[in-house]
Amino acid sequence: MRKIGRWKQESHALSLARHRAQSGTERLVTSAAWTKANATLPTWRLRADDLPERFYERAKELGLYRP
């Protein structure tokens, strides 16, 4: 889990750096393109079976997670 966390942190840092390198106009154009591209996708709501508690319970049972 820690490795995944580090990889996500690195990925987010790269994305944020790219975002900050863009001008305001470029950010708006990118945002408009994403909005248009994703307009037909369903809006997913958090479902009860998507909650992470069961995942962590199972990881604890297996000795893979220590809070």
N, C-alpha and C positions, 0 to 999 in steps of 0.2 A: 504494500500500500504506500509506503514511503517513496519507493522508486516512482510509482505512478504519480504521486504528488509532485515530486521533483520535475518529472517530464512535463506535467501539465503547467507547472510554474514557468519552466523555460519556454514552453509553447506560448503561454499568455504574455510573457515578457517580449517575445519576438513580435507577436501580433500588436501589442501596445506600442512598441517602437515604430512599426510600420505605420500605425494609425497616427501617431504624433508627428511623423515625418510628412504627412500629407497636409496640404493647405486646407482651409475651411471649405473652399469650393470642391476640392477633390473628395473631401469627406462626405459632403452632401450628395455628390454624384454617386459615390460608392453606396451610400445608404439608400438612395432611390433605386439603384440597380438591385440591391438585395431585397428591398421591399417588393419590387415588381417580380423578381424571380421566385419569391416565396409566397406570393399572393394566393396561389392555388393549394398550398399545403394546409392540412388541417391544423387547427390550434389544439395542441395536446394539453390536456389537463392532468395534474398529478392524480394518479389513482391510488387507492388504498394499497393495492398489491405492488406498487412501485416504491413504497417507502423503504428506506435502507435498514430499518431495524432488524429484519430477518437476516439480511446479509451479514450484519455485524454479529448477531447471535450465533449464526453458523460458524463464522470465523473464530469466535471465542471458543466454541465447542471443539474446534479442530486445533486450538492453540496457536492460531495464526494472527490473532489480534489481542493486544493488551491495551486497554484504555489508560 
